[in-house]
Amino acid sequence: MKTLELKTNIMCGSCIAKATPSLNEAIGEGSWRVDTQSPKKILSVTSDKLSEEEVIKAVEKSGYKAEKLS
């Protein structure tokens, strides 16, 4: 398994609740988490199948933005 980390604008528990259905569908329940305490609001995804681009699209589908860490 590889872990992808992306910067997001998912800011709080309410945002996570809104994004959860789309992210669970695209990524899989229990395969992702958002660190809302981090200034960059890091989304960590554990998957062997998904690319960064696919994860970014899933986040955008949920109404939020994600980008590669710089």
PDB file of N, CA, C and O in Angstrom, chain B, residues numbered from 101:
ATOM      1  N   MET B 101       0.831  -1.184   0.000  1.00  0.00           N
ATOM      2  CA  MET B 101       0.000   0.000   0.000  1.00  0.00           C
ATOM      3  C   MET B 101       0.877   1.249   0.000  1.00  0.00           C
ATOM      4  O   MET B 101       1.888   1.316   0.698  1.00  0.00           O
ATOM      5  N   LYS B 102       0.475   2.219  -0.785  1.00  0.00           N
ATOM      6  CA  LYS B 102       1.165   3.502  -0.778  1.00  0.00           C
ATOM      7  C   LYS B 102       0.244   4.542  -0.157  1.00  0.00           C
ATOM      8  O   LYS B 102      -0.979   4.400  -0.172  1.00  0.00           O
ATOM      9  N   THR B 103       0.857   5.592   0.391  1.00  0.00           N
ATOM     10  CA  THR B 103       0.085   6.673   0.993  1.00  0.00           C
ATOM     11  C   THR B 103       0.299   7.944   0.188  1.00  0.00           C
ATOM     12  O   THR B 103       1.432   8.370  -0.034  1.00  0.00           O
ATOM     13  N   LEU B 104      -0.798   8.542  -0.243  1.00  0.00           N
ATOM     14  CA  LEU B 104      -0.771   9.826  -0.934  1.00  0.00           C
ATOM     15  C   LEU B 104      -1.158  10.897   0.068  1.00  0.00           C
ATOM     16  O   LEU B 104      -2.053  10.692   0.888  1.00  0.00           O
ATOM     17  N   GLU B 105      -0.488  12.038   0.006  1.00  0.00           N
ATOM     18  CA  GLU B 105      -0.844  13.160   0.863  1.00  0.00           C
ATOM     19  C   GLU B 105      -1.063  14.388   0.004  1.00  0.00           C
ATOM     20  O   GLU B 105      -0.225  14.742  -0.825  1.00  0.00           O
ATOM     21  N   LEU B 106      -2.202  15.033   0.212  1.00  0.00           N
ATOM     22  CA  LEU B 106      -2.584  16.211  -0.564  1.00  0.00           C
ATOM     23  C   LEU B 106      -3.036  17.325   0.372  1.00  0.00           C
ATOM     24  O   LEU B 106      -3.600  17.073   1.436  1.00  0.00           O
ATOM     25  N   LYS B 107      -2.778  18.552  -0.044  1.00  0.00           N
ATOM     26  CA  LYS B 107      -3.264  19.740   0.658  1.00  0.00           C
ATOM     27  C   LYS B 107      -4.716  19.954   0.238  1.00  0.00           C
ATOM     28  O   LYS B 107      -5.039  19.867  -0.946  1.00  0.00           O
ATOM     29  N   THR B 108      -5.596  20.235   1.209  1.00  0.00           N
ATOM     30  CA  THR B 108      -7.011  20.461   0.891  1.00  0.00           C
ATOM     31  C   THR B 108      -7.523  21.735   1.555  1.00  0.00           C
ATOM     32  O   THR B 108      -6.814  22.390   2.319  1.00  0.00           O
ATOM     33  N   ASN B 109      -8.771  22.067   1.245  1.00  0.00           N
ATOM     34  CA  ASN B 109      -9.447  23.156   1.951  1.00  0.00           C
ATOM     35  C   ASN B 109     -10.599  22.596   2.791  1.00  0.00           C
ATOM     36  O   ASN B 109     -11.589  23.288   3.030  1.00  0.00           O
ATOM     37  N   ILE B 110     -10.470  21.344   3.237  1.00  0.00           N
ATOM     38  CA  ILE B 110     -11.421  20.716   4.145  1.00  0.00           C
ATOM     39  C   ILE B 110     -11.023  21.138   5.552  1.00  0.00           C
ATOM     40  O   ILE B 110     -10.043  20.636   6.103  1.00  0.00           O
ATOM     41  N   MET B 111     -11.790  22.069   6.138  1.00  0.00           N
ATOM     42  CA  MET B 111     -11.348  22.780   7.334  1.00  0.00           C
ATOM     43  C   MET B 111     -11.790  22.200   8.672  1.00  0.00           C
ATOM     44  O   MET B 111     -11.103  22.400   9.674  1.00  0.00           O
ATOM     45  N   CYS B 112     -12.922  21.482   8.722  1.00  0.00           N
ATOM     46  CA  CYS B 112     -13.477  21.126  10.023  1.00  0.00           C
ATOM     47  C   CYS B 112     -14.272  19.822   9.935  1.00  0.00           C
ATOM     48  O   CYS B 112     -14.403  19.229   8.864  1.00  0.00           O
ATOM     49  N   GLY B 113     -14.789  19.397  11.063  1.00  0.00           N
ATOM     50  CA  GLY B 113     -15.582  18.179  11.111  1.00  0.00           C
ATOM     51  C   GLY B 113     -16.813  18.237  10.226  1.00  0.00           C
ATOM     52  O   GLY B 113     -17.197  17.236   9.621  1.00  0.00           O
ATOM     53  N   SER B 114     -17.425  19.397  10.149  1.00  0.00           N
ATOM     54  CA  SER B 114     -18.596  19.563   9.292  1.00  0.00           C
ATOM     55  C   SER B 114     -18.223  19.386   7.813  1.00  0.00           C
ATOM     56  O   SER B 114     -18.968  18.782   7.042  1.00  0.00           O
ATOM     57  N   CYS B 115     -17.069  19.918   7.438  1.00  0.00           N
ATOM     58  CA  CYS B 115     -16.575  19.759   6.064  1.00  0.00           C
ATOM     59  C   CYS B 115     -16.291  18.280   5.770  1.00  0.00           C
ATOM     60  O   CYS B 115     -16.617  17.773   4.697  1.00  0.00           O
ATOM     61  N   ILE B 116     -15.682  17.607   6.739  1.00  0.00           N
ATOM     62  CA  ILE B 116     -15.394  16.183   6.566  1.00  0.00           C
ATOM     63  C   ILE B 116     -16.694  15.408   6.378  1.00  0.00           C
ATOM     64  O   ILE B 116     -16.777  14.528   5.520  1.00  0.00           O
ATOM     65  N   ALA B 117     -17.708  15.731   7.177  1.00  0.00           N
ATOM     66  CA  ALA B 117     -19.001  15.054   7.056  1.00  0.00           C
ATOM     67  C   ALA B 117     -19.606  15.257   5.671  1.00  0.00           C
ATOM     68  O   ALA B 117     -20.193  14.334   5.107  1.00  0.00           O
ATOM     69  N   LYS B 118     -19.465  16.458   5.124  1.00  0.00           N
ATOM     70  CA  LYS B 118     -19.992  16.750   3.784  1.00  0.00           C
ATOM     71  C   LYS B 118     -19.232  15.981   2.711  1.00  0.00           C
ATOM     72  O   LYS B 118     -19.833  15.522   1.740  1.00  0.00           O
ATOM     73  N   ALA B 119     -17.918  15.833   2.872  1.00  0.00           N
ATOM     74  CA  ALA B 119     -17.082  15.174   1.870  1.00  0.00           C
ATOM     75  C   ALA B 119     -17.098  13.653   1.986  1.00  0.00           C
ATOM     76  O   ALA B 119     -16.776  12.958   1.022  1.00  0.00           O
ATOM     77  N   THR B 120     -17.464  13.136   3.138  1.00  0.00           N
ATOM     78  CA  THR B 120     -17.367  11.691   3.399  1.00  0.00           C
ATOM     79  C   THR B 120     -18.065  10.807   2.361  1.00  0.00           C
ATOM     80  O   THR B 120     -17.438   9.859   1.888  1.00  0.00           O
ATOM     81  N   PRO B 121     -19.318  11.054   1.980  1.00  0.00           N
ATOM     82  CA  PRO B 121     -19.956  10.142   1.012  1.00  0.00           C
ATOM     83  C   PRO B 121     -19.179  10.023  -0.303  1.00  0.00           C
ATOM     84  O   PRO B 121     -18.990   8.917  -0.807  1.00  0.00           O
ATOM     85  N   SER B 122     -18.737  11.132  -0.854  1.00  0.00           N
ATOM     86  CA  SER B 122     -17.991  11.095  -2.118  1.00  0.00           C
ATOM     87  C   SER B 122     -16.640  10.422  -1.956  1.00  0.00           C
ATOM     88  O   SER B 122     -16.227   9.629  -2.802  1.00  0.00           O
ATOM     89  N   LEU B 123     -15.949  10.743  -0.859  1.00  0.00           N
ATOM     90  CA  LEU B 123     -14.622  10.161  -0.654  1.00  0.00           C
ATOM     91  C   LEU B 123     -14.713   8.667  -0.347  1.00  0.00           C
ATOM     92  O   LEU B 123     -13.879   7.894  -0.819  1.00  0.00           O
ATOM     93  N   ASN B 124     -15.705   8.249   0.432  1.00  0.00           N
ATOM     94  CA  ASN B 124     -15.871   6.821   0.690  1.00  0.00           C
ATOM     95  C   ASN B 124     -16.162   6.065  -0.592  1.00  0.00           C
ATOM     96  O   ASN B 124     -15.654   4.962  -0.794  1.00  0.00           O
ATOM     97  N   GLU B 125     -16.978   6.651  -1.462  1.00  0.00           N
ATOM     98  CA  GLU B 125     -17.322   6.004  -2.731  1.00  0.00           C
ATOM     99  C   GLU B 125     -16.096   5.873  -3.634  1.00  0.00           C
ATOM    100  O   GLU B 125     -15.867   4.816  -4.222  1.00  0.00           O
ATOM    101  N   ALA B 126     -15.315   6.933  -3.745  1.00  0.00           N
ATOM    102  CA  ALA B 126     -14.182   6.945  -4.661  1.00  0.00           C
ATOM    103  C   ALA B 126     -12.934   6.271  -4.103  1.00  0.00           C
ATOM    104  O   ALA B 126     -12.200   5.606  -4.834  1.00  0.00           O
ATOM    105  N   ILE B 127     -12.697   6.445  -2.803  1.00  0.00           N
ATOM    106  CA  ILE B 127     -11.442   6.000  -2.199  1.00  0.00           C
ATOM    107  C   ILE B 127     -11.637   4.738  -1.373  1.00  0.00           C
ATOM    108  O   ILE B 127     -10.779   3.855  -1.367  1.00  0.00           O
ATOM    109  N   GLY B 128     -12.749   4.653  -0.686  1.00  0.00           N
ATOM    110  CA  GLY B 128     -13.026   3.509   0.170  1.00  0.00           C
ATOM    111  C   GLY B 128     -13.063   3.920   1.628  1.00  0.00           C
ATOM    112  O   GLY B 128     -12.193   4.649   2.105  1.00  0.00           O
ATOM    113  N   GLU B 129     -14.070   3.447   2.324  1.00  0.00           N
ATOM    114  CA  GLU B 129     -14.233   3.783   3.734  1.00  0.00           C
ATOM    115  C   GLU B 129     -13.036   3.273   4.529  1.00  0.00           C
ATOM    116  O   GLU B 129     -12.623   2.124   4.369  1.00  0.00           O
ATOM    117  N   GLY B 130     -12.492   4.110   5.368  1.00  0.00           N
ATOM    118  CA  GLY B 130     -11.357   3.730   6.191  1.00  0.00           C
ATOM    119  C   GLY B 130     -10.011   3.860   5.497  1.00  0.00           C
ATOM    120  O   GLY B 130      -8.978   3.552   6.091  1.00  0.00           O
ATOM    121  N   SER B 131     -10.009   4.317   4.235  1.00  0.00           N
ATOM    122  CA  SER B 131      -8.760   4.437   3.469  1.00  0.00           C
ATOM    123  C   SER B 131      -8.261   5.869   3.369  1.00  0.00           C
ATOM    124  O   SER B 131      -7.278   6.139   2.679  1.00  0.00           O
ATOM    125  N   TRP B 132      -8.925   6.776   4.047  1.00  0.00           N
ATOM    126  CA  TRP B 132      -8.528   8.189   3.983  1.00  0.00           C
ATOM    127  C   TRP B 132      -8.812   8.866   5.317  1.00  0.00           C
ATOM    128  O   TRP B 132      -9.628   8.401   6.112  1.00  0.00           O
ATOM    129  N   ARG B 133      -8.113   9.977   5.539  1.00  0.00           N
ATOM    130  CA  ARG B 133      -8.380  10.829   6.696  1.00  0.00           C
ATOM    131  C   ARG B 133      -7.848  12.222   6.400  1.00  0.00           C
ATOM    132  O   ARG B 133      -6.930  12.395   5.598  1.00  0.00           O
ATOM    133  N   VAL B 134      -8.438  13.212   7.060  1.00  0.00           N
ATOM    134  CA  VAL B 134      -8.011  14.604   6.913  1.00  0.00           C
ATOM    135  C   VAL B 134      -7.513  15.098   8.263  1.00  0.00           C
ATOM    136  O   VAL B 134      -8.203  14.973   9.275  1.00  0.00           O
ATOM    137  N   ASP B 135      -6.318  15.656   8.270  1.00  0.00           N
ATOM    138  CA  ASP B 135      -5.758  16.262   9.479  1.00  0.00           C
ATOM    139  C   ASP B 135      -6.146  17.732   9.495  1.00  0.00           C
ATOM    140  O   ASP B 135      -5.447  18.570   8.926  1.00  0.00           O
ATOM    141  N   THR B 136      -7.268  18.046  10.149  1.00  0.00           N
ATOM    142  CA  THR B 136      -7.744  19.428  10.180  1.00  0.00           C
ATOM    143  C   THR B 136      -6.904  20.298  11.111  1.00  0.00           C
ATOM    144  O   THR B 136      -7.041  21.521  11.091  1.00  0.00           O
ATOM    145  N   GLN B 137      -6.045  19.698  11.921  1.00  0.00           N
ATOM    146  CA  GLN B 137      -5.162  20.463  12.803  1.00  0.00           C
ATOM    147  C   GLN B 137      -3.946  21.002  12.051  1.00  0.00           C
ATOM    148  O   GLN B 137      -3.324  21.972  12.485  1.00  0.00           O
ATOM    149  N   SER B 138      -3.611  20.377  10.932  1.00  0.00           N
ATOM    150  CA  SER B 138      -2.482  20.814  10.109  1.00  0.00           C
ATOM    151  C   SER B 138      -2.856  22.094   9.362  1.00  0.00           C
ATOM    152  O   SER B 138      -3.984  22.215   8.885  1.00  0.00           O
ATOM    153  N   PRO B 139      -1.936  23.045   9.253  1.00  0.00           N
ATOM    154  CA  PRO B 139      -2.235  24.271   8.499  1.00  0.00           C
ATOM    155  C   PRO B 139      -2.609  23.995   7.034  1.00  0.00           C
ATOM    156  O   PRO B 139      -3.348  24.767   6.423  1.00  0.00           O
ATOM    157  N   LYS B 140      -2.101  22.903   6.483  1.00  0.00           N
ATOM    158  CA  LYS B 140      -2.388  22.572   5.081  1.00  0.00           C
ATOM    159  C   LYS B 140      -3.569  21.622   4.936  1.00  0.00           C
ATOM    160  O   LYS B 140      -3.907  21.221   3.823  1.00  0.00           O
ATOM    161  N   LYS B 141      -4.206  21.253   6.063  1.00  0.00           N
ATOM    162  CA  LYS B 141      -5.388  20.373   6.040  1.00  0.00           C
ATOM    163  C   LYS B 141      -5.107  19.135   5.184  1.00  0.00           C
ATOM    164  O   LYS B 141      -5.769  18.909   4.171  1.00  0.00           O
ATOM    165  N   ILE B 142      -4.127  18.342   5.600  1.00  0.00           N
ATOM    166  CA  ILE B 142      -3.609  17.238   4.813  1.00  0.00           C
ATOM    167  C   ILE B 142      -4.599  16.072   4.731  1.00  0.00           C
ATOM    168  O   ILE B 142      -5.063  15.554   5.746  1.00  0.00           O
ATOM    169  N   LEU B 143      -4.907  15.677   3.499  1.00  0.00           N
ATOM    170  CA  LEU B 143      -5.681  14.476   3.227  1.00  0.00           C
ATOM    171  C   LEU B 143      -4.688  13.347   2.975  1.00  0.00           C
ATOM    172  O   LEU B 143      -3.865  13.436   2.063  1.00  0.00           O
ATOM    173  N   SER B 144      -4.759  12.293   3.774  1.00  0.00           N
ATOM    174  CA  SER B 144      -3.908  11.118   3.598  1.00  0.00           C
ATOM    175  C   SER B 144      -4.777   9.988   3.063  1.00  0.00           C
ATOM    176  O   SER B 144      -5.823   9.673   3.630  1.00  0.00           O
ATOM    177  N   VAL B 145      -4.331   9.378   1.960  1.00  0.00           N
ATOM    178  CA  VAL B 145      -5.069   8.299   1.316  1.00  0.00           C
ATOM    179  C   VAL B 145      -4.151   7.088   1.217  1.00  0.00           C
ATOM    180  O   VAL B 145      -3.019   7.196   0.746  1.00  0.00           O
ATOM    181  N   THR B 146      -4.642   5.939   1.661  1.00  0.00           N
ATOM    182  CA  THR B 146      -3.894   4.697   1.546  1.00  0.00           C
ATOM    183  C   THR B 146      -4.543   3.852   0.463  1.00  0.00           C
ATOM    184  O   THR B 146      -5.689   3.424   0.599  1.00  0.00           O
ATOM    185  N   SER B 147      -3.792   3.612  -0.629  1.00  0.00           N
ATOM    186  CA  SER B 147      -4.340   2.865  -1.762  1.00  0.00           C
ATOM    187  C   SER B 147      -3.223   2.398  -2.666  1.00  0.00           C
ATOM    188  O   SER B 147      -2.195   3.063  -2.786  1.00  0.00           O
ATOM    189  N   ASP B 148      -3.419   1.270  -3.295  1.00  0.00           N
ATOM    190  CA  ASP B 148      -2.495   0.813  -4.334  1.00  0.00           C
ATOM    191  C   ASP B 148      -3.021   1.151  -5.726  1.00  0.00           C
ATOM    192  O   ASP B 148      -2.282   1.081  -6.708  1.00  0.00           O
ATOM    193  N   LYS B 149      -4.299   1.519  -5.808  1.00  0.00           N
ATOM    194  CA  LYS B 149      -4.964   1.667  -7.101  1.00  0.00           C
ATOM    195  C   LYS B 149      -5.104   3.107  -7.572  1.00  0.00           C
ATOM    196  O   LYS B 149      -5.070   3.364  -8.776  1.00  0.00           O
ATOM    197  N   LEU B 150      -5.260   4.044  -6.654  1.00  0.00           N
ATOM    198  CA  LEU B 150      -5.599   5.413  -7.031  1.00  0.00           C
ATOM    199  C   LEU B 150      -4.372   6.285  -7.273  1.00  0.00           C
ATOM    200  O   LEU B 150      -3.363   6.174  -6.577  1.00  0.00           O
ATOM    201  N   SER B 151      -4.482   7.154  -8.274  1.00  0.00           N
ATOM    202  CA  SER B 151      -3.440   8.149  -8.535  1.00  0.00           C
ATOM    203  C   SER B 151      -3.808   9.450  -7.826  1.00  0.00           C
ATOM    204  O   SER B 151      -4.939   9.622  -7.371  1.00  0.00           O
ATOM    205  N   GLU B 152      -2.847  10.357  -7.738  1.00  0.00           N
ATOM    206  CA  GLU B 152      -3.139  11.667  -7.145  1.00  0.00           C
ATOM    207  C   GLU B 152      -4.268  12.361  -7.886  1.00  0.00           C
ATOM    208  O   GLU B 152      -5.135  12.980  -7.270  1.00  0.00           O
ATOM    209  N   GLU B 153      -4.258  12.258  -9.203  1.00  0.00           N
ATOM    210  CA  GLU B 153      -5.280  12.923 -10.019  1.00  0.00           C
ATOM    211  C   GLU B 153      -6.669  12.382  -9.697  1.00  0.00           C
ATOM    212  O   GLU B 153      -7.627  13.152  -9.629  1.00  0.00           O
ATOM    213  N   GLU B 154      -6.793  11.069  -9.498  1.00  0.00           N
ATOM    214  CA  GLU B 154      -8.091  10.480  -9.171  1.00  0.00           C
ATOM    215  C   GLU B 154      -8.580  10.949  -7.801  1.00  0.00           C
ATOM    216  O   GLU B 154      -9.771  11.196  -7.616  1.00  0.00           O
ATOM    217  N   VAL B 155      -7.667  11.070  -6.849  1.00  0.00           N
ATOM    218  CA  VAL B 155      -8.033  11.547  -5.516  1.00  0.00           C
ATOM    219  C   VAL B 155      -8.454  13.013  -5.591  1.00  0.00           C
ATOM    220  O   VAL B 155      -9.439  13.405  -4.965  1.00  0.00           O
ATOM    221  N   ILE B 156      -7.721  13.820  -6.346  1.00  0.00           N
ATOM    222  CA  ILE B 156      -8.078  15.235  -6.515  1.00  0.00           C
ATOM    223  C   ILE B 156      -9.480  15.358  -7.112  1.00  0.00           C
ATOM    224  O   ILE B 156     -10.268  16.189  -6.660  1.00  0.00           O
ATOM    225  N   LYS B 157      -9.801  14.554  -8.109  1.00  0.00           N
ATOM    226  CA  LYS B 157     -11.135  14.582  -8.721  1.00  0.00           C
ATOM    227  C   LYS B 157     -12.212  14.194  -7.713  1.00  0.00           C
ATOM    228  O   LYS B 157     -13.291  14.785  -7.702  1.00  0.00           O
ATOM    229  N   ALA B 158     -11.929  13.209  -6.870  1.00  0.00           N
ATOM    230  CA  ALA B 158     -12.904  12.786  -5.856  1.00  0.00           C
ATOM    231  C   ALA B 158     -13.160  13.909  -4.855  1.00  0.00           C
ATOM    232  O   ALA B 158     -14.303  14.140  -4.460  1.00  0.00           O
ATOM    233  N   VAL B 159     -12.109  14.603  -4.448  1.00  0.00           N
ATOM    234  CA  VAL B 159     -12.262  15.724  -3.516  1.00  0.00           C
ATOM    235  C   VAL B 159     -13.070  16.833  -4.181  1.00  0.00           C
ATOM    236  O   VAL B 159     -13.968  17.402  -3.559  1.00  0.00           O
ATOM    237  N   GLU B 160     -12.760  17.143  -5.436  1.00  0.00           N
ATOM    238  CA  GLU B 160     -13.499  18.190  -6.153  1.00  0.00           C
ATOM    239  C   GLU B 160     -14.966  17.824  -6.323  1.00  0.00           C
ATOM    240  O   GLU B 160     -15.831  18.698  -6.261  1.00  0.00           O
ATOM    241  N   LYS B 161     -15.256  16.543  -6.536  1.00  0.00           N
ATOM    242  CA  LYS B 161     -16.640  16.089  -6.661  1.00  0.00           C
ATOM    243  C   LYS B 161     -17.416  16.342  -5.367  1.00  0.00           C
ATOM    244  O   LYS B 161     -18.625  16.571  -5.394  1.00  0.00           O
ATOM    245  N   SER B 162     -16.711  16.298  -4.240  1.00  0.00           N
ATOM    246  CA  SER B 162     -17.366  16.533  -2.952  1.00  0.00           C
ATOM    247  C   SER B 162     -17.523  18.017  -2.639  1.00  0.00           C
ATOM    248  O   SER B 162     -18.105  18.374  -1.615  1.00  0.00           O
ATOM    249  N   GLY B 163     -17.010  18.888  -3.513  1.00  0.00           N
ATOM    250  CA  GLY B 163     -17.181  20.328  -3.336  1.00  0.00           C
ATOM    251  C   GLY B 163     -15.987  21.036  -2.720  1.00  0.00           C
ATOM    252  O   GLY B 163     -16.081  22.204  -2.344  1.00  0.00           O
ATOM    253  N   TYR B 164     -14.865  20.338  -2.614  1.00  0.00           N
ATOM    254  CA  TYR B 164     -13.661  20.919  -2.025  1.00  0.00           C
ATOM    255  C   TYR B 164     -12.515  20.855  -3.019  1.00  0.00           C
ATOM    256  O   TYR B 164     -12.661  20.313  -4.114  1.00  0.00           O
ATOM    257  N   LYS B 165     -11.379  21.409  -2.634  1.00  0.00           N
ATOM    258  CA  LYS B 165     -10.212  21.432  -3.506  1.00  0.00           C
ATOM    259  C   LYS B 165      -9.077  20.647  -2.856  1.00  0.00           C
ATOM    260  O   LYS B 165      -8.945  20.605  -1.633  1.00  0.00           O
ATOM    261  N   ALA B 166      -8.266  20.031  -3.705  1.00  0.00           N
ATOM    262  CA  ALA B 166      -7.056  19.337  -3.249  1.00  0.00           C
ATOM    263  C   ALA B 166      -5.963  19.589  -4.254  1.00  0.00           C
ATOM    264  O   ALA B 166      -6.223  19.753  -5.446  1.00  0.00           O
ATOM    265  N   GLU B 167      -4.730  19.620  -3.767  1.00  0.00           N
ATOM    266  CA  GLU B 167      -3.570  19.831  -4.649  1.00  0.00           C
ATOM    267  C   GLU B 167      -2.370  19.133  -4.054  1.00  0.00           C
ATOM    268  O   GLU B 167      -2.336  18.804  -2.868  1.00  0.00           O
ATOM    269  N   LYS B 168      -1.383  18.914  -4.909  1.00  0.00           N
ATOM    270  CA  LYS B 168      -0.156  18.281  -4.456  1.00  0.00           C
ATOM    271  C   LYS B 168       0.525  19.165  -3.420  1.00  0.00           C
ATOM    272  O   LYS B 168       0.470  20.393  -3.494  1.00  0.00           O
ATOM    273  N   LEU B 169       1.164  18.522  -2.463  1.00  0.00           N
ATOM    274  CA  LEU B 169       1.950  19.275  -1.478  1.00  0.00           C
ATOM    275  C   LEU B 169       3.169  19.883  -2.143  1.00  0.00           C
ATOM    276  O   LEU B 169       3.800  19.249  -2.989  1.00  0.00           O
ATOM    277  N   SER B 170       3.500  21.100  -1.768  1.00  0.00           N
ATOM    278  CA  SER B 170       4.687  21.719  -2.364  1.00  0.00           C
ATOM    279  C   SER B 170       5.811  21.794  -1.362  1.00  0.00           C
ATOM    280  O   SER B 170       6.893  22.286  -1.683  1.00  0.00           O
TER     281      SER B 170
END
